[in-house]
């Protein structure tokens, strides 16, 4: 997926803009992932990261993010001066059926994003307001992190200490069912691949491996 992000960036015009949905590992994995992150921070204005709960764009159990970046001409200095994070994950719970994500759930993010003038953004997080979901980090600070990791959190997970903040039993049961259904679907895909005729599973003298 990290290489997909790099491919999208390479296809943009010098003034092109992109918003890409990526799983969590793109923000912290080493190898190609680290290379792509450093290139994004160096060659684009990676200005916003929206962190989402599990199961919104990917299968249940997979956490997603939306990264927003503007392409920039080649330069010696890093083009990302600051990255704004909106944490719509910590202490947030959605399910596909009982409590799906709705437009109004992201109203605060849209307001904080301030599309009309991104240079007039204001943090909702501070030492006085530790529950604020909108926080800024400097680009050089992120480049200096181990593997240039963009995997950042600052809010406390209240469900670990406050039972009143635990999801409703019905929501937990639905989430378990959705996880089981996703697992069954993956197993069906594996079984279908195993049952396919040998000539469909072999191509050019090698076995084609499915993506799960």
N, CA, C and O of each residue as an XYZ file, in Angstrom:
848
protein
N       0.825     -1.204      0.000
C       0.000      0.000      0.000
C       0.864      1.261      0.000
O       0.506      2.263     -0.620
N       2.011      1.210      0.701
C       2.897      2.368      0.727
C       3.365      2.720     -0.678
O       3.457      3.895     -1.030
N       3.664      1.690     -1.487
C       4.101      1.943     -2.854
C       2.961      2.510     -3.695
O       3.202      3.266     -4.637
N       1.726      2.153     -3.363
C       0.572      2.730     -4.053
C       0.497      4.228     -3.795
O       0.216      5.008     -4.705
N       0.749      4.626     -2.548
C       0.766      6.050     -2.210
C       1.847      6.769     -3.006
O       1.623      7.863     -3.524
N       3.026      6.146     -3.101
C       4.115      6.735     -3.871
C       3.726      6.873     -5.346
O       4.043      7.875     -5.988
N       3.047      5.871     -5.870
C       2.608      5.913     -7.269
C       1.617      7.051     -7.490
O       1.693      7.758     -8.495
N       0.693      7.226     -6.557
C      -0.277      8.317     -6.665
C       0.438      9.660     -6.668
O       0.109     10.543     -7.460
N       1.418      9.813     -5.781
C       2.164     11.070     -5.731
C       2.887     11.335     -7.047
O       2.894     12.462     -7.541
N       3.498     10.288     -7.614
C       4.267     10.462     -8.852
C       3.374     10.833    -10.034
O       3.853     11.405    -11.013
N       2.081     10.513     -9.952
C       1.155     10.821    -11.036
C       0.585     12.236    -10.940
O      -0.010     12.731    -11.897
N       0.764     12.882     -9.799
C       0.211     14.216     -9.618
C       1.005     15.255    -10.397
O       2.209     15.113    -10.607
N       0.309     16.296    -10.818
C       1.001     17.453    -11.363
C       1.730     18.159    -10.224
O       1.512     17.847     -9.053
N       2.586     19.101    -10.566
C       3.353     19.814     -9.543
C       2.445     20.469     -8.516
O       2.797     20.560     -7.340
N       1.270     20.930     -8.959
C       0.317     21.575     -8.055
C      -0.834     20.642     -7.684
O      -1.861     21.094     -7.178
N      -0.665     19.338     -7.935
C      -1.740     18.385     -7.674
C      -1.985     18.151     -6.196
O      -1.103     18.353     -5.362
N      -3.206     17.720     -5.886
C      -3.593     17.435     -4.506
C      -4.180     16.034     -4.433
O      -4.748     15.538     -5.405
N      -4.039     15.396     -3.269
C      -4.560     14.042     -3.111
C      -5.035     13.805     -1.687
O      -4.512     14.381     -0.734
N      -6.038     12.943     -1.565
C      -6.488     12.413     -0.277
C      -6.571     10.906     -0.452
O      -7.327     10.420     -1.294
N      -5.799     10.162      0.336
C      -5.669      8.720      0.144
C      -6.002      7.981      1.434
O      -5.495      8.323      2.502
N      -6.856      6.965      1.329
C      -7.185      6.123      2.479
C      -6.131      5.038      2.603
O      -5.877      4.304      1.647
N      -5.514      4.930      3.776
C      -4.448      3.944      3.986
C      -4.662      3.236      5.325
O      -5.190      3.838      6.260
N      -4.258      1.968      5.430
C      -4.294      1.274      6.720
C      -3.176      1.771      7.624
O      -2.245      2.430      7.160
N      -3.264      1.458      8.908
C      -2.320      1.972      9.901
C      -0.858      1.661      9.579
O       0.018      2.490      9.824
N      -0.589      0.474      9.033
C       0.807      0.076      8.859
C       1.570      1.022      7.931
O       2.795      1.111      8.017
N       0.872      1.722      7.055
C       1.532      2.671      6.160
C       2.161      3.815      6.956
O       3.112      4.447      6.496
N       1.627      4.077      8.151
C       2.139      5.182      8.961
C       3.371      4.809      9.780
O       4.065      5.697     10.274
N       3.660      3.508      9.935
C       4.772      3.158     10.827
C       5.690      2.060     10.329
O       6.769      1.892     10.898
N       5.328      1.295      9.293
C       6.160      0.165      8.878
C       7.513      0.636      8.361
O       7.654      1.763      7.884
N       8.500     -0.241      8.463
C       9.825      0.080      7.973
C       9.974     -0.235      6.492
O       8.981     -0.456      5.799
N      11.197     -0.255      6.011
C      11.447     -0.593      4.615
C      10.861      0.418      3.655
O      11.113      1.619      3.758
N      10.066     -0.091      2.710
C       9.455      0.774      1.700
C       8.543      1.815      2.335
O       8.447      2.942      1.848
N       7.873      1.438      3.425
C       6.975      2.377      4.100
C       7.720      3.599      4.599
O       7.266      4.728      4.417
N       8.876      3.372      5.237
C       9.668      4.500      5.728
C      10.145      5.378      4.571
O      10.108      6.605      4.662
N      10.587      4.754      3.496
C      11.051      5.515      2.335
C       9.952      6.413      1.782
O      10.193      7.579      1.469
N       8.741      5.864      1.663
C       7.620      6.641      1.130
C       7.257      7.788      2.062
O       6.981      8.894      1.597
N       7.254      7.544      3.378
C       6.922      8.613      4.326
C       7.934      9.756      4.236
O       7.555     10.928      4.237
N       9.203      9.417      4.160
C      10.229     10.457      4.081
C      10.086     11.255      2.782
O      10.287     12.470      2.774
N       9.743     10.580      1.694
C       9.551     11.283      0.432
C       8.330     12.200      0.498
O       8.359     13.310     -0.034
N       7.267     11.744      1.143
C       6.082     12.579      1.280
C       6.389     13.836      2.092
O       5.995     14.941      1.717
N       7.094     13.657      3.203
C       7.434     14.806      4.038
C       8.419     15.742      3.334
O       8.403     16.953      3.554
N       9.267     15.173      2.494
C      10.285     15.967      1.802
C       9.736     16.642      0.544
O      10.057     17.797      0.265
N       8.909     15.920     -0.212
C       8.535     16.381     -1.550
C       7.112     16.885     -1.673
O       6.742     17.427     -2.714
N       6.295     16.720     -0.627
C       4.919     17.213     -0.656
C       4.617     17.976      0.636
O       5.371     17.911      1.607
N       3.526     18.681      0.619
C       3.001     19.282      1.849
C       1.969     18.315      2.410
O       0.785     18.387      2.084
N       2.441     17.410      3.260
C       1.560     16.426      3.904
C       0.907     17.131      5.089
O       1.404     17.064      6.213
N      -0.194     17.797      4.831
C      -0.709     18.751      5.810
C      -1.726     18.185      6.793
O      -1.937     18.771      7.855
N      -2.373     17.039      6.463
C      -3.451     16.564      7.337
C      -3.514     15.050      7.363
O      -3.342     14.392      6.337
N      -3.766     14.495      8.559
C      -4.028     13.066      8.707
C      -5.276     12.895      9.572
O      -5.328     13.363     10.710
N      -6.263     12.229      9.022
C      -7.504     11.921      9.736
C      -7.458     10.462     10.149
O      -7.390      9.573      9.300
N      -7.496     10.212     11.459
C      -7.434      8.850     11.981
C      -8.843      8.355     12.270
O      -9.599      8.998     12.999
N      -9.195      7.198     11.687
C     -10.551      6.677     11.756
C     -10.623      5.376     12.554
O      -9.610      4.698     12.726
N     -11.810      5.026     13.042
C     -11.979      3.761     13.783
C     -11.838      2.562     12.847
O     -11.651      2.722     11.641
N     -11.930      1.370     13.413
C     -11.821      0.144     12.620
C     -13.054     -0.055     11.752
O     -14.148      0.410     12.070
N     -12.843     -0.762     10.641
C     -13.955     -1.207      9.816
C     -14.656     -0.158      8.995
O     -15.723     -0.439      8.449
N     -14.105      1.058      8.875
C     -14.781      2.101      8.108
C     -14.531      1.913      6.611
O     -15.471      1.926      5.816
N     -13.267      1.739      6.228
C     -12.924      1.536      4.823
C     -12.441      0.125      4.547
O     -12.577     -0.374      3.430
N     -11.871     -0.528      5.570
C     -11.326     -1.865      5.390
C     -12.140     -2.859      6.216
O     -13.148     -2.500      6.824
N     -11.690     -4.105      6.230
C     -12.385     -5.129      7.000
C     -12.329     -4.807      8.484
O     -11.487     -4.029      8.935
N     -13.237     -5.415      9.236
C     -13.250     -5.225     10.676
C     -11.895     -5.586     11.260
O     -11.276     -6.573     10.861
N     -11.441     -4.778     12.206
C     -10.155     -5.009     12.840
C      -9.025     -4.238     12.187
O      -7.935     -4.152     12.752
N      -9.261     -3.669     10.998
C      -8.239     -2.882     10.299
C      -8.550     -1.399     10.465
O      -9.624     -0.931     10.088
N      -7.597     -0.671     11.035
C      -7.783      0.758     11.275
C      -7.312      1.550     10.066
O      -6.275      1.253      9.474
N      -8.092      2.559      9.713
C      -7.790      3.340      8.510
C      -7.482      4.790      8.847
O      -7.852      5.298      9.905
N      -6.796      5.435      7.922
C      -6.475      6.856      8.013
C      -6.692      7.478      6.641
O      -6.620      6.791      5.622
N      -6.955      8.764      6.621
C      -6.974      9.496      5.357
C      -5.833     10.506      5.417
O      -5.797     11.361      6.301
N      -4.904     10.401      4.473
C      -3.794     11.347      4.434
C      -4.041     12.341      3.291
O      -4.399     11.950      2.180
N      -3.846     13.611      3.581
C      -4.070     14.682      2.619
C      -2.716     15.335      2.317
O      -2.013     15.759      3.234
N      -2.355     15.416      1.046
C      -1.093     16.076      0.717
C      -1.189     16.815     -0.618
O      -1.933     16.425     -1.518
N      -0.411     17.897     -0.713
C      -0.296     18.695     -1.934
C       1.105     18.490     -2.501
O       2.094     18.604     -1.778
N       1.185     18.196     -3.768
C       2.491     18.006     -4.392
C       3.241     19.334     -4.485
O       2.627     20.401     -4.530
N       4.558     19.260     -4.512
C       5.387     20.455     -4.569
C       6.561     20.235     -5.547
O       6.970     19.094     -5.761
N       7.101     21.304     -6.136
C       8.293     21.171     -6.980
C       9.477     20.674     -6.153
O       9.505     20.845     -4.935
N      10.442     20.064     -6.814
C      11.624     19.551     -6.120
C      12.351     20.686     -5.405
O      12.519     21.771     -5.961
N      12.780     20.432     -4.176
C      13.488     21.437     -3.380
C      14.388     20.734     -2.379
O      14.168     19.568     -2.049
N      15.413     21.451     -1.890
C      16.323     20.876     -0.911
C      15.675     20.756      0.461
O      15.884     19.774      1.173
N      14.894     21.754      0.823
C      14.261     21.764      2.143
C      12.976     20.943      2.135
O      12.270     20.927      1.127
N      12.655     20.256      3.243
C      11.393     19.515      3.330
C      10.199     20.438      3.095
O      10.140     21.546      3.628
N       9.255     19.964      2.290
C       8.105     20.793      1.929
C       6.975     20.715      2.955
O       6.062     21.540      2.933
N       7.030     19.734      3.850
C       6.033     19.639      4.917
C       6.555     20.366      6.147
O       7.506     19.913      6.783
N       5.943     21.476      6.478
C       6.360     22.240      7.657
C       5.605     21.809      8.909
O       6.138     21.888     10.016
N       4.368     21.352      8.737
C       3.586     20.875      9.877
C       2.507     19.925      9.385
O       2.014     20.051      8.264
N       2.147     18.977     10.235
C       1.091     18.020      9.938
C       0.021     18.150     11.016
O       0.314     18.103     12.211
N      -1.206     18.312     10.579
C      -2.342     18.424     11.498
C      -3.045     17.077     11.586
O      -3.413     16.484     10.572
N      -3.222     16.607     12.809
C      -3.904     15.332     13.061
C      -5.291     15.583     13.648
O      -5.483     16.446     14.505
N      -6.255     14.794     13.151
C      -7.562     14.756     13.806
C      -7.811     13.312     14.216
O      -7.921     12.428     13.367
N      -7.899     13.080     15.514
C      -8.091     11.730     16.050
C      -9.585     11.448     16.214
O     -10.185     11.758     17.243
N     -10.168     10.850     15.170
C     -11.558     10.397     15.305
C     -11.559      8.873     15.493
O     -12.275      8.143     14.807
N     -10.740      8.426     16.434
C     -10.614      7.002     16.719
C     -10.700      6.735     18.209
O     -11.520      5.925     18.642
N      -9.870      7.397     19.005
C      -9.847      7.156     20.438
C     -11.194      7.511     21.056
O     -11.713      8.610     20.862
N     -11.753      6.557     21.804
C     -13.051      6.732     22.478
C     -14.195      6.934     21.488
O     -15.222      7.517     21.835
N     -14.020      6.452     20.250
C     -15.076      6.504     19.237
C     -15.383      5.081     18.805
O     -14.469      4.290     18.572
N     -16.651      4.751     18.698
C     -17.026      3.398     18.325
C     -18.148      3.433     17.291
O     -19.180      4.070     17.501
N     -17.931      2.736     16.164
C     -18.948      2.617     15.122
C     -19.080      1.163     14.716
O     -18.125      0.391     14.802
N     -20.275      0.795     14.272
C     -20.497     -0.508     13.657
C     -21.187     -0.264     12.324
O     -21.744      0.808     12.089
N     -21.147     -1.258     11.460
C     -21.698     -1.078     10.118
C     -23.216     -0.983     10.118
O     -23.798     -0.341      9.243
N     -23.868     -1.622     11.100
C     -25.332     -1.676     11.079
C     -25.980     -0.786     12.139
O     -26.817      0.057     11.816
N     -25.597     -0.970     13.400
C     -26.273     -0.254     14.475
C     -25.827      1.203     14.577
O     -26.632      2.076     14.902
N     -24.556      1.470     14.303
C     -24.046      2.829     14.442
C     -23.039      3.131     13.331
O     -21.844      3.255     13.598
N     -23.507      3.249     12.101
C     -22.590      3.530     10.997
C     -22.070      4.971     11.045
O     -22.697      5.847     11.640
N     -20.933      5.199     10.420
C     -20.377      6.546     10.340
C     -21.253      7.409      9.451
O     -21.603      7.012      8.340
N     -21.610      8.604      9.945
C     -22.460      9.526      9.192
C     -21.729     10.838      8.958
O     -20.726     11.136      9.606
N     -22.250     11.608      8.026
C     -21.620     12.871      7.659
C     -21.459     13.784      8.861
O     -20.418     14.419      9.029
N     -22.485     13.849      9.695
C     -22.443     14.763     10.838
C     -21.381     14.374     11.872
O     -20.944     15.211     12.662
N     -20.967     13.097     11.862
C     -19.933     12.664     12.806
C     -18.592     13.354     12.540
O     -17.772     13.499     13.447
N     -18.379     13.768     11.314
C     -17.112     14.415     10.951
C     -17.257     15.929     10.796
O     -16.393     16.582     10.212
N     -18.351     16.483     11.320
C     -18.581     17.926     11.185
C     -17.472     18.735     11.849
O     -17.037     19.750     11.306
N     -17.010     18.292     13.024
C     -15.946     19.031     13.703
C     -14.651     18.973     12.901
O     -13.934     19.968     12.798
N     -14.352     17.798     12.330
C     -13.148     17.693     11.511
C     -13.206     18.643     10.323
O     -12.224     19.320     10.020
N     -14.346     18.697      9.652
C     -14.493     19.584      8.492
C     -14.260     21.037      8.907
O     -13.613     21.803      8.193
N     -14.795     21.400     10.068
C     -14.607     22.767     10.560
C     -13.133     23.024     10.892
O     -12.596     24.079     10.555
N     -12.486     22.065     11.547
C     -11.077     22.228     11.901
C     -10.189     22.243     10.657
O      -9.198     22.972     10.613
N     -10.530     21.459      9.667
C      -9.746     21.381      8.433
C      -9.656     22.754      7.765
O      -8.618     23.113      7.209
N     -10.737     23.510      7.822
C     -10.757     24.892      7.323
C     -10.268     24.981      5.874
O      -9.226     25.567      5.582
N     -11.047     24.387      4.992
C     -10.681     24.344      3.580
C     -10.513     25.750      2.990
O      -9.683     25.958      2.105
N     -11.288     26.693      3.474
C     -11.224     28.059      2.934
C      -9.857     28.696      3.159
O      -9.372     29.454      2.319
N      -9.236     28.383      4.306
C      -7.914     28.946      4.592
C      -7.192     28.048      5.590
O      -7.338     28.212      6.801
N      -6.418     27.107      5.079
C      -5.719     26.167      5.954
C      -4.659     26.840      6.824
O      -4.220     26.258      7.816
N      -4.245     28.045      6.471
C      -3.211     28.731      7.252
C      -3.787     29.406      8.504
O      -3.041     29.979      9.299
N      -5.096     29.340      8.674
C      -5.722     29.920      9.860
C      -6.301     28.846     10.780
O      -7.245     29.103     11.528
N      -5.741     27.665     10.723
C      -6.199     26.581     11.586
C      -5.836     26.865     13.038
O      -4.853     27.547     13.326
N      -6.644     26.333     13.943
C      -6.398     26.491     15.371
C      -6.551     25.130     16.058
O      -7.535     24.422     15.843
N      -5.576     24.782     16.875
C      -5.635     23.509     17.604
C      -6.772     23.511     18.621
O      -7.054     24.530     19.251
N      -7.419     22.361     18.771
C      -8.377     22.200     19.869
C      -7.705     21.502     21.047
O      -8.257     21.459     22.146
N      -6.498     20.950     20.812
C      -5.736     20.328     21.899
C      -4.769     21.334     22.499
O      -4.173     22.149     21.795
N      -4.630     21.259     23.808
C      -3.602     22.004     24.529
C      -3.448     21.336     25.879
O      -4.191     20.407     26.195
N      -2.505     21.788     26.677
C      -2.339     21.219     28.017
C      -3.576     21.502     28.862
O      -3.903     20.738     29.770
N      -4.259     22.599     28.563
C      -5.485     22.941     29.291
C      -6.684     22.181     28.746
O      -7.660     21.985     29.470
N      -6.640     21.745     27.484
C      -7.732     20.989     26.867
C      -7.174     19.682     26.303
O      -7.087     19.519     25.086
N      -6.793     18.748     27.187
C      -6.123     17.512     26.751
C      -7.004     16.573     25.936
O      -6.498     15.639     25.314
N      -8.322     16.806     25.930
C      -9.223     15.950     25.159
C      -9.445     16.466     23.739
O     -10.232     15.885     22.992
N      -8.769     17.538     23.356
C      -8.916     18.068     22.007
C      -8.431     17.077     20.960
O      -7.369     16.475     21.115
N      -9.191     16.911     19.917
C      -8.880     15.913     18.886
C      -8.040     16.480     17.730
O      -7.621     15.723     16.854
N      -7.795     17.758     17.713
C      -7.114     18.423     16.595
C      -5.785     18.967     17.087
O      -5.743     19.874     17.918
N      -4.685     18.400     16.562
C      -3.365     18.763     17.089
C      -2.343     18.865     15.958
O      -2.450     18.165     14.951
N      -1.369     19.727     16.127
C      -0.355     19.997     15.118
C       1.017     19.467     15.557
O       1.393     19.576     16.724
N       1.755     18.891     14.600
C       3.130     18.453     14.824
C       4.023     19.048     13.730
O       3.607     19.148     12.576
N       5.231     19.436     14.085
C       6.161     20.007     13.120
C       6.728     18.959     12.182
O       6.957     17.820     12.590
N       6.959     19.330     10.924
C       7.496     18.402      9.945
C       8.868     17.878     10.322
O       9.128     16.685     10.166
N       9.758     18.739     10.816
C      11.096     18.301     11.217
C      11.020     17.340     12.399
O      11.802     16.394     12.491
N      10.079     17.589     13.297
C       9.880     16.696     14.442
C       9.505     15.299     13.964
O       9.992     14.309     14.511
N       8.647     15.205     12.950
C       8.212     13.908     12.434
C       9.346     13.212     11.684
O       9.509     11.998     11.801
N      10.121     13.960     10.923
C      11.253     13.364     10.209
C      12.288     12.795     11.171
O      12.982     11.832     10.846
N      12.389     13.393     12.355
C      13.368     12.949     13.341
C      12.908     11.724     14.130
O      13.709     11.113     14.839
N      11.642     11.360     14.019
C      11.140     10.192     14.738
C      11.716      8.908     14.149
O      12.113      8.881     12.984
N      11.761      7.854     14.946
C      12.239      6.562     14.484
C      11.455      6.122     13.250
O      10.229      6.026     13.298
N      12.147      5.856     12.152
C      11.556      5.459     10.879
C      10.588      6.505     10.332
O       9.741      6.192      9.495
N      10.714      7.756     10.805
C       9.805      8.830     10.372
C       8.359      8.408     10.583
O       7.494      8.697      9.756
N       8.096      7.718     11.702
C       6.754      7.214     11.987
C       5.754      8.364     12.116
O       6.019      9.374     12.768
N       4.603      8.180     11.476
C       3.507      9.142     11.574
C       2.380      8.605     12.457
O       1.280      9.155     12.483
N       2.669      7.538     13.167
C       1.676      6.874     14.020
C       1.675      7.545     15.386
O       2.451      7.169     16.264
N       0.807      8.536     15.570
C       0.813      9.357     16.785
C      -0.544      9.342     17.478
O      -1.594      9.362     16.836
N      -0.490      9.306     18.820
C      -1.699      9.382     19.648
C      -1.405     10.253     20.849
O      -0.264     10.324     21.306
N      -2.409     10.905     21.355
C      -2.234     11.710     22.567
C      -3.446     11.625     23.498
O      -3.343     11.991     24.669
N      -4.584     11.151     23.003
C      -5.775     11.044     23.830
C      -5.748      9.761     24.655
O      -5.242      8.738     24.195
N      -6.281      9.810     25.850
C      -6.357      8.635     26.709
C      -7.586      7.809     26.339
O      -8.674      8.346     26.129
N      -7.392      6.502     26.264
C      -8.493      5.589     25.967
C      -9.297      5.372     27.244
O      -8.866      4.642     28.136
N     -10.458      6.002     27.331
C     -11.266      5.953     28.551
C     -11.849      4.577     28.807
O     -12.173      4.251     29.949
N     -11.990      3.764     27.775
C     -12.576      2.436     27.967
C     -11.675      1.543     28.809
O     -12.133      0.546     29.367
N     -10.375      1.900     28.906
C      -9.446      1.088     29.698
C      -9.605      1.333     31.190
O      -9.214      0.492     31.999
N     -10.176      2.476     31.564
C     -10.286      2.823     32.982
C     -11.706      3.134     33.418
O     -12.001      3.153     34.613
N     -12.593      3.381     32.450
C     -13.959      3.794     32.782
C     -14.941      2.858     32.106
O     -15.127      2.920     30.891
N     -15.567      1.995     32.883
C     -16.507      1.026     32.323
C     -17.707      1.704     31.683
O     -18.348      1.124     30.806
N     -18.025      2.935     32.112
C     -19.169      3.640     31.537
C     -18.930      4.026     30.083
O     -19.872      4.334     29.353
N     -17.666      4.008     29.666
C     -17.342      4.365     28.291
C     -17.176      3.146     27.386
O     -16.802      3.283     26.221
N     -17.450      1.967     27.914
C     -17.398      0.769     27.095
C     -18.562      0.775     26.103
O     -19.633      1.289     26.425
N     -18.376      0.219     24.909
C     -19.477      0.120     23.948
C     -20.623     -0.700     24.519
O     -20.423     -1.529     25.406
N     -21.820     -0.465     24.008
C     -22.980     -1.229     24.441
C     -22.793     -2.701     24.076
O     -22.155     -3.015     23.071
N     -23.357     -3.617     24.902
C     -23.214     -5.049     24.600
C     -23.679     -5.414     23.199
O     -23.069     -6.255     22.537
N     -24.781     -4.771     22.736
C     -25.277     -5.058     21.390
C     -24.254     -4.665     20.327
O     -24.084     -5.368     19.330
N     -23.570     -3.530     20.548
C     -22.557     -3.091     19.588
C     -21.364     -4.034     19.583
O     -20.818     -4.351     18.526
N     -20.955     -4.485     20.784
C     -19.849     -5.428     20.861
C     -20.193     -6.734     20.156
O     -19.368     -7.300     19.439
N     -21.437     -7.211     20.371
C     -21.867     -8.452     19.729
C     -21.877     -8.298     18.214
O     -21.457     -9.198     17.487
N     -22.362     -7.141     17.740
C     -22.387     -6.911     16.293
C     -20.981     -6.862     15.713
O     -20.731     -7.376     14.623
N     -20.056     -6.234     16.458
C     -18.685     -6.145     15.979
C     -18.058     -7.532     15.897
O     -17.334     -7.832     14.947
N     -18.333     -8.381     16.889
C     -17.815     -9.752     16.870
C     -18.351    -10.498     15.654
O     -17.604    -11.196     14.968
N     -19.660    -10.348     15.387
C     -20.271    -11.014     14.235
C     -19.635    -10.533     12.936
O     -19.352    -11.333     12.043
N     -19.409     -9.217     12.833
C     -18.805     -8.671     11.617
C     -17.382     -9.198     11.426
O     -16.964     -9.480     10.303
N     -16.639     -9.328     12.535
C     -15.292     -9.886     12.449
C     -15.322    -11.344     11.984
O     -14.512    -11.759     11.155
N     -16.268    -12.112     12.531
C     -16.396    -13.514     12.132
C     -16.788    -13.632     10.667
O     -16.264    -14.479      9.944
N     -17.719    -12.773     10.227
C     -18.140    -12.806      8.829
C     -16.987    -12.447      7.895
O     -16.837    -13.043      6.828
N     -16.169    -11.463      8.303
C     -15.017    -11.092      7.487
C     -14.024    -12.244      7.399
O     -13.447    -12.499      6.342
N     -13.824    -12.952      8.540
C     -12.935    -14.103      8.541
C     -13.457    -15.224      7.659
O     -12.693    -15.861      6.934
N     -14.776    -15.463      7.723
C     -15.370    -16.500      6.885
C     -15.225    -16.167      5.406
O     -14.964    -17.049      4.588
N     -15.393    -14.894      5.063
C     -15.260    -14.479      3.673
C     -13.838    -14.720      3.170
O     -13.641    -15.140      2.029
N     -12.839    -14.448      4.033
C     -11.450    -14.709      3.649
C     -11.213    -16.197      3.444
O     -10.522    -16.601      2.509
N     -11.797    -17.020      4.336
C     -11.639    -18.464      4.193
C     -12.314    -18.966      2.924
O     -11.800    -19.872      2.268
N     -13.464    -18.387      2.569
C     -14.143    -18.786      1.334
C     -13.284    -18.453      0.116
O     -13.243    -19.216     -0.849
N     -12.595    -17.305      0.165
C     -11.720    -16.922     -0.937
C     -10.567    -17.915     -1.081
O     -10.193    -18.294     -2.191
N     -10.007    -18.334      0.070
C      -8.921    -19.315      0.043
C      -9.423    -20.640     -0.525
O      -8.765    -21.255     -1.364
N     -10.595    -21.073     -0.061
C     -11.153    -22.347     -0.522
C     -11.443    -22.298     -2.014
O     -11.180    -23.266     -2.728
N     -11.984    -21.178     -2.495
C     -12.275    -21.040     -3.926
C     -10.997    -21.126     -4.747
O     -10.982    -21.724     -5.823
N      -9.911    -20.519     -4.227
C      -8.636    -20.577     -4.944
C      -8.093    -21.997     -4.975
O      -7.521    -22.421     -5.979
N      -8.269    -22.738     -3.876
C      -7.782    -24.118     -3.830
C      -8.575    -25.036     -4.746
O      -8.035    -25.998     -5.292
N      -9.864    -24.735     -4.913
C     -10.725    -25.569     -5.754
C     -10.606    -25.238     -7.235
O     -11.091    -25.994     -8.077
N      -9.970    -24.119     -7.563
C      -9.846    -23.718     -8.965
C      -9.031    -24.753     -9.730
O      -8.111    -25.356     -9.176
N      -9.370    -24.964    -11.018
C      -8.583    -25.912    -11.827
C      -7.116    -25.541    -11.822
O      -6.752    -24.371    -11.704
N      -6.275    -26.566    -11.952
C      -4.833    -26.355    -11.877
C      -4.352    -25.345    -12.898
O      -3.447    -24.561    -12.612
N      -4.958    -25.349    -14.120
C      -4.497    -24.424    -15.149
C      -4.849    -22.982    -14.824
O      -4.249    -22.067    -15.388
N      -5.804    -22.753    -13.932
C      -6.143    -21.395    -13.515
C      -5.239    -20.930    -12.394
O      -5.052    -19.728    -12.204
N      -4.662    -21.891    -11.633
C      -3.796    -21.531    -10.517
C      -2.337    -21.454    -10.935
O      -1.494    -21.012    -10.154
N      -2.029    -21.874    -12.147
C      -0.662    -21.828    -12.634
C      -0.582    -20.940    -13.857
O      -1.433    -21.005    -14.744
N       0.422    -20.130    -13.900
C       0.606    -19.242    -15.048
C       2.085    -19.032    -15.294
O       2.816    -18.591    -14.407
N       2.527    -19.355    -16.517
C       3.931    -19.143    -16.860
C       4.884    -19.981    -16.041
O       6.024    -19.581    -15.805
N       4.416    -21.172    -15.594
C       5.309    -22.070    -14.879
C       5.414    -21.784    -13.404
O       6.223    -22.412    -12.721
N       4.612    -20.843    -12.872
C       4.676    -20.601    -11.421
C       3.258    -20.527    -10.887
O       2.305    -20.265    -11.622
N       3.146    -20.761     -9.607
C       1.840    -20.747     -8.951
C       1.497    -19.309     -8.594
O       2.306    -18.597     -7.998
N       0.297    -18.889     -8.960
C      -0.175    -17.554     -8.629
C      -0.728    -17.559     -7.204
O      -1.564    -18.399     -6.869
N      -0.288    -16.664     -6.395
C      -0.746    -16.609     -5.012
C      -1.827    -15.549     -4.877
O      -1.694    -14.446     -5.407
N      -2.901    -15.885     -4.166
C      -3.989    -14.935     -3.987
C      -3.650    -13.889     -2.956
O      -2.769    -14.087     -2.119
N      -4.349    -12.781     -3.018
C      -4.197    -11.716     -2.028
C      -5.320    -11.822     -1.021
O      -6.492    -11.887     -1.393
N      -4.972    -11.840      0.235
C      -5.992    -12.015      1.278
C      -6.077    -10.763      2.109
O      -6.875    -10.696      3.045
